[in-house]
Amino acid sequence: MNNELLEALTILEKEKNISKDTLLEAIRQSLIQACKNNWKTEADNVVVNIDPDTCEYEVYAQKTVVEQVEDELAQISLTKAKLIDSRYELGDVVRVDIKSKEFGRIATQNAKNVILQKIREEERKVLYNEYFEKEHDVVTGVVQRYFGRNISINLGRADATLASEEQIRGETYRPNQRLKVYVLEVKDTPKGPRIQVSRTHPELVKRLFEEEVTEVHDGTVEIKSIAREAGSRTKIAVWSNNPDVDPVGACVGLNGSRVNAVVDELNGEKIDIINWDDNPALLIENALSPAKVITVLADPDEKTAKVVVPDYQLSLAIGREGQNARLAARLTGFKIDIKNETQARESGDLLEYEEDYYEDEYYDEDGYYADEYAEDGAYDEGDPYAEPESYADDSAYADDDTVFDNEGNEE
């Protein structure tokens, strides 16, 4: 038994995660190449057999018996063949042992290089396969250094690149800081796997919820859609496959523990969780939360929607710099036209639905908002049209029509 070789292969298998069979094949190929280098020939009659259990190996050449030898590596004279075994005749194939220890220095060095090259190739392949399986998933890395505006992130056995455009605006990164990143792409290169990661991708939020929320991980609750402006706000629409499970409550957790864990990982990014609905109008209404909506007129074929909100809710529906409406448009995939009630009445958008609205529980018989809305502090109970103080900062937002396309861009 070749104990030294067996021990070396076992260590390599554990440390580099390269199978012993692959290493043995590399040794076999290196011995064949060494034979060719030693005799400076391309003859393919050299055979190497290695026992995988003991690592004992034998090297021999298969030579044809001829009367006159023209190629010493491939042929043998009848006289020499009979010295090996008297039964050999012309045309027979003789097995002649080769002593690998007799190879020259150059042949030995080439054999060593073949083995090392194979080990490097297999190590790169193993690393690539390991991280390719993590593509489109979240991994934890350690910040190493800046190079230019990009950042090198150590993922354990390989380094990844966090490009400047994939970094959250305003987020600072310190050496040795641990953070979670989304694996965008893994490419195989001669220098090893090239890994691109992101902190801004919407799927990062989804994967974080899968880690924190058991119901999302096992498929009971589905995240149907995500719209994100990294570092500022994210909206996610969730749906439960179990009628006994509240999807929003499952994602929020007890006292907000689950959603807060995700918010902390994203350094305070706000997250709105809404109920998904197959009815586009209801989905758009949910997506514009926390704003109250009077009505939504959605056209599923054209992917457009007209939304009417109370006068005092217009700025809230639009959001700071249009963010709330922009995220709602991305979340639903609809081009959204938002008007306040006064504008809608003047343009006639409410006329054909007026009777339905006054019968709705949102209004009392005089056309004022129902008392139930006074309970949530959305407006002054004595003056249902009074703008709440919490929205006073948003009064600068336009009172004219605001339209957002299905990509969330203001038109």
Secondary structure, DSSP 8 states (H G I E B T S, - for coil): --HHHHHHHHHHHHHH---HHHHHHHHHHHHHHHHHHHHT-----EEEEE-TTT--EEEEEEEEEESS-S-TTTEEEHHHHHHH-TT--TT-EEEEE--GGG--HHHHHHHHHHHHHHHHHHHHHHHHHHHHTTTTSEEEEEEEEEETTEEEEE-SSSEEEE-GGGS-TT----TT-EEEEEEEEEEEETTEEEEEEESS-HHHHHHHHHHH-HHHHTTSEEEEEEEEETTTEEEEEEEESSTTS-HHHHHH-GGGHHHHHHHHHTTT-EEEEEE--SSHHHHHHHHTTTS--SEEEEETTTTEEEEEE-GGGHHHHH-GGGHHHHHHHHHHT-EEEEEEHHHHHHHTTTGGGHHHHHHSTTB-TTS-B-GGGGGGTSS-SS-TT---GGGGGGGGS-SS-EEE-TTS-B-
